Amino acid sequence: MRYVIWGAGLRGRRLFGHLKEEDVAAFVDKSSDKIGSSFCGKKVISLDEYAKHCNEAILVIAHTFEENAAKELESLGIKNYMRLSDCPGEFQEENTRPLLKNYVKSLLNSWDTYGIRGCTVYGLEVYSWLSEIGNTHSYMIIDNSVPPETVKLIKESGYSILTEDHVCEGKLGRILNCTYEEQAENLFEGIQQSNLYDCSDVIEEYYNSEIEKLKNSHKGQACVIVATGPSLKMEDLNTLAERQITTFGVNMIGYAYASTKWRPTYFVGEDRALMESEYFSKIKPAKESKYAFLADTGKTFWENEQPPNILKFHLCDEWAFGRYPKFSEDFSRKSYVGGTVVYTCIQLAVYMGFQKIYLLGVDFTGAKEHGSKYSHFYAEKELTSVSYTDQVSLAYEKAKKYADEHGINIYNATRGGKLEAFERVGFDSLF
């Protein structure tokens, strides 16, 4: 299959790492500084240039303004496109690894007849993995949402297809669900089905037995998640220390250590750039907590031996554009990304059994606009943090929904800010 990737940046590079180099014809970008240059060894072209040849390759949107891009393509009459966000977390994560591919190929064989549901880049790649093991008699299942231009390209690329109306017991041995839809397995009764989209629970490299030991270790207790918003006050941190409150600290919270005796009970970080930064090596925030939970995004960081109190967790990088992210019920195997490390902390706190969760310093100042930059409690020469407002809003709504359904209370004790998804309480009134 031939692809053109829209996004000569971080997400485009991530997708490129999962495709055969010869399958990528070019990158599209709207930046005049990039057009005409080379990215990942491929030419960067304009959207106008792609439009002239749009029937020759599938355009894959691989940047964070996905919805805007889709609307622009539709306005140009281009329907032959796919989205990176319809691929599993492994295709979207920065640490490109073959774990998902190896696991999927270990499940498949050359003699069964499979039907692949999910006409996405991932679904098409699973079909190619079948070819790699000698299976040449399986099918892509095409539903009515797939435009004719895409169907034509799939056929011309040598893929065998079946429409949903022609999927029946006897023709297929098993359905391979490669789509985000969590209820996809209910569509084809009588045919065995396997979920190949989110395999986090069964890929053993993601599992951490040390984290599992902490499950329900704080059952019924209360905790405070301390973020790094500009409203954060050092006197509030001193109060937490004096009261010996169990707390979670995140990211650059180490900049507060020189001004307070408080240290978080647990530290959480999920960005590769954080773990490999000068700040992290100098301040050493992870070493001043009982446990530090750090994501498996930092490839270089995890190549070195780490102290026993630093625990690695899998960050399932399923960016959810326009839909709720998932909420992990087994942090020892994965946490789902929500555009903010606070969402990761909430999933961890629930896993550890906390019944009441208070948020402090969660200003949500990025609520102004998606992609806007925001400040923190510490001085900065220039603002570098970018808000993923749409994703973060949905993540907080999902956390509230999950908490309500499971008898957990989440309160916002932040002094001001713009986060209104949770009931507000005054920090001073807590003590």
N, C-alpha and C positions, 0 to 999 in steps of 0.2 A: 504494500500500500504506500502511496506517495502522500506526504504531508508537507504543509507549510505551517510554521508555528508563528502565531501572532504574539510577539513579546520577546524582544531581544534583551532579556533581563534575567532576574533570578528564577522566576517560575518557568520561563522558556528553557533555561539551562537544565532545570530539574527534569522536565519532560524529555528533552533531548537525550539525557543519560539513560533513558529506558527504551529508546528506539534504535533500530539499526541506522547507522550513519547514512547509508545509501538511500534510506527511505525518506529522509528529510531533504526536500528540494531547496528550501530557503527559509529565512525568517522574515516576518513583516514587522515593521515598526513605524510609528508616526513621527518619531524624532528625526529632525533633519540632520542632526549630528550623527545618527546611526545609519541612515539610508545610504547605501553605496559602500558601506564598510563590510567587514567580515565578523561573524559571531559564531563561535563553535565550529569554525572552518567553513561556514556557509554564508552566502551572500545575504545581506539585509536589503529588502526591497520595500517599496511603498505599498500602501493598500491599493492605490490606483493600478499599480503594475500587476498585483495579484488579481485584481478584478478582471483584467484582460484575459487571464488564463485560469479562471476559477474552476473550470470543469476538468482540469488536469490533475488537481491535488486537493485533498481535504484540508481546509484551514482549521487549525486548532487554537482556540483562544487560551492563552496562557499568561494572563496578567490579572491584577486584582480589580480592575475596572471591567469585569467580565460582562455585566449586564448592559453597560453602555456600548460595549463593542458589539454585542449581539443585536442591539437596536440599530446600530449604524449599518451592520451587514444587511439586516432585513430591509432597511430603507434603500439600500443599493440593489436590492433584488437578489442578494447572495444568500442562498439557503444551505449551501454545501459547507457547513462548518460543524465543529464539535467543541466541547468545553473540557479543559483540564480538570475542572472541579467535579466532573462526572467519573473521574478515575479514582481508584483507592488511594489511601494516604501514602502508600509507598511511592506512587507516581508523583506525589506532590511534595514529598519531604526533601530537605536539602542534602541529607546524607544518602546519596544514591547507593542502593545495595541490591543484590539479586535474591534476597530472602524470599520475597513473594513469588518470584518466577520459579525458584527452585522448589518451593513448597507445592505450587500448583502442578508443576511437571511431575512431581513425585506421586500425585494423585491420579494422573491420567495414564492411559495406555494406547497402544496403536490399533487395537482391534474393536473397541467400543465405538458406537456412533453417538456423538455428542451433539447437542443443540446449544449454541451459545446465545444466551439472552442478554442483551445490552449492546446496542450498536454504538459503542463508544471507542475511543482509542484503545482503552484497556481490553474491551471485548475482541477487537480486531487483533490485538497482540496475543491474546490467549489462543485464538485460531492459529496464529503463526507458530506458537509454541507447540501446538498439536502437530503441525507439519514437521517440526524439528525432531519429534519422536516417531515419525513415520505414519502418523494418522492422517489419511487423506480422504476420509469419507464422512466428515462431520459438517455441520451447517451453522451459519449465522442465522439467527431468528430475527426477522425484520418485522417491526410493527408499523402502524400507519403514520407514526410521527416522523419516520425517516424520509427525507425528501427524495424524489426520483433521481435528482442529480447524484446524490450520495449512493443510492442503490446501484446506479449505472457504474459508478467508479468501483464499487465493491465487486461487482460481477466481472468487470474488465480486469481487475487485479487477480482474478482466479479463485475468488471465494465462492463456495457453494452456499446458496441461501434458501431459507424456508420462510414463508409468511406465517404469522401467528395462527391464521386460519387452517394451515396445513400441518400444524404440529399435532401429532397423534401418537397414541401408545402403539408400539410395534415398529414405528419408523425410527424412533430415537431411543437409545438405551438410557440416557440421562440428560437432564437440563443443567447447564452450568450457568448459574445466575451471576452475571458480571456487572450488575447495575446497583445503584445506590438504594433503590426501593427496598425497604426492609420486609415488605410482605410479598415480594416477587414469587416466592415459592408456592403461593396459593393459586397461581394462574393456570397451571397445567396439572390437573388431577390425573392420577394414575401413572404418572411418569416420575421416576426418582429424580431428585433435584439436589444440587450442592451449591452452597453459598461460597462463591469465590471472590466476593467483593471485599468483605472485611474478615480477614483470616487471623486477626491479632490474637484471638484466644487460643489458637492452635500452632502458631509458629513459636517453637520453644526458645528461640534466641531472644524473644521479647520478655520472657518470664523472669522475674526476680523473686526467688524464694525468701530473701531477707525482707522484702516489702510485705510479702504475704504474712509474715510473723507479726506484723503490726496491725493486721485487720482487727477492727473493733477493740483496739488497745485503749481507746478513750471512750468507750461506749457510754452514752448518756451525758457526757460532759460538754462544757462550753469552751470555745476557743475564739481567738481574734486573728483575722487575716490582715496583716499590715502591708499596705501597698505604699507607693512612693509619690503620691500626688502632692501638689503644692500646699495643701491644707495640713499636712502632717506636722504635728508639734512635738518637740523633744520632751516637753513636760508630760505629754500623754504617754510617751514610751516609758518615761520614768515611773509613771503610775502603774503601767503594766508590769514593770519589773518589781516594784514594791509589793504588788498584790500577787506576784508569782503566777500570773495568768499564762496559760499555754497559748503560744502564738506561732504564726507562720510569717516569715519575712521573705521578700522576693527581690530578685534582680539587683538593683543598685542600693538596696537598703543599707549596705555596709558603709555608705557615706554618712550615716547617722551615728556610727559607733564612736566617733571622736567626741560627740556631744551628749552622750547618754550612757548610763551603765546597763541599759536594756540590751539583751541579745535575744533573737528569736529562738524558740524551742526547736523549730524546724525551718529550714531554708529551702526554697523551691526556685529552680531556674530551668528554662526550656530552650533558650536561644543559643545556637552555636557561637555567635559573636560574643555573647556574654562569657561563656566558659573559656574562650580563647583570648579574652581581652586583657590588657595590662591591669585594669581595675581588679579583675578576678585574681590575678596572680599576686598583686600587692596587698589588697585589702583582705583577701582570703575569707570572705564571708561564710563560705561553706564549713570551714573548720571551727567556727565559733558557735555552732548549733549542735544539738544532740544528734540530729540526722540532717543531711542535706540530700534532697531529691533532685537529681539533675537528669534532663532528658538525653536520649541517645542520639540527639542531633549533632553533637560535637564529636566528629570522627577523630580529629587529632587529639582532643582532650582524653578520650577513652583509650587511645593507644598507649597511654602512660598509666602506670599503676596508681590507684587512688586510695586514700585512707579508708578504713572499713566503715566509717560513718557516712561516707558518700555513696548513695544508692542510685543506681541507674534505672530509669523507667522509660518505657516506650511511649513516644508521643505520636499518636496516630494523626497524621497531618491531613485529615479530611476537611479541607476548606469548604464550608457550607455557604454558598451564595444564595440568599433568598430562602433559606430553610434552616430549621433548628439544627445545631450540631448534636451529635449523640452525647450521651452522658455515661461515663464508664462506671460499671459496677464491680470491676476487678482491677484495681490500680496496679496490682502486681504484674499484670499483663499489658495494660495500656491505659493511656489517658487521651481524651479527644481534644483537639485544638479548638479554641474558641476565640482566638484573636487577642487574648489577654491571659497572662499567667495567673490572674486571679481565678479564672475559670478552672484551671488546672488545680489550684489550691482547694477550691470548693469540692472537686471530685475526690481529692486525696483526703480532705477532712471528713467527708461522708464515709469513705472507705474505712477510716480509722474509728468511726463510730460516734463522732461528735454530734450532739443533738441540737445545740445552739451554736450558730456561726455568726460572728460579728465582723463587719468589714470596716476598716479604718484607713483613711488616706486613699480611698478609691474615688477620686474626684470625677473621673470620666469626663475630663475637660475636652477630649477629642470629639465629644458629641456634636460639636458645631458642624463638622463636615467630614465626610469620608476622605481619608488621605491627608487631613490637616495634621500639623505638628503640634505637640503639646509639651508642657513643662512639668517639672518635678519639684520636690521640696528642697533640693540642693541647687547651688548655683551652676549655671551652664553657659559656656561661651556662645553656643548656638544650639538651637533646638534640633534634635536629630530623630526623636521618636515619632513614628507615624501612626495615626489612629486608623484602625479598620472598623470604623463606627458601625457599619451595618452588621458585620459579623459579631462584634462585641455585644451589641444590643440584643441580638438573637440568642447569644450565649447566656446572658444574664436572665433573659426570659425563660430559657430552657432550665437553668439552674433553679429558678423560682418554681417552675412547674414540677420539676422532679422532687424538690424539697417538700412541696405541698402534698404530693402524692405519697410521700414516705414518712410523714410526720416529723419533718426536720424544719427548724426555724432559722431563716437567714435574715439578719438585720443589718441595716446600713447605719453605722455610727460615725460616719465621716462628717467632719465639720464643713458643711456646705457641699459644693460640687453639684453635679448634674445627674447623678445616678438615682433614678426613682423606681427602679424595678422591685426594690425590696423595701419593706417597712422601715421607716427611719426611727432611730432612737438617739437620745442625747448621750454622748460619750460619758459626760460627768455623772449622769443619772445611773450609770451601770454600777457605780461603786458607792 
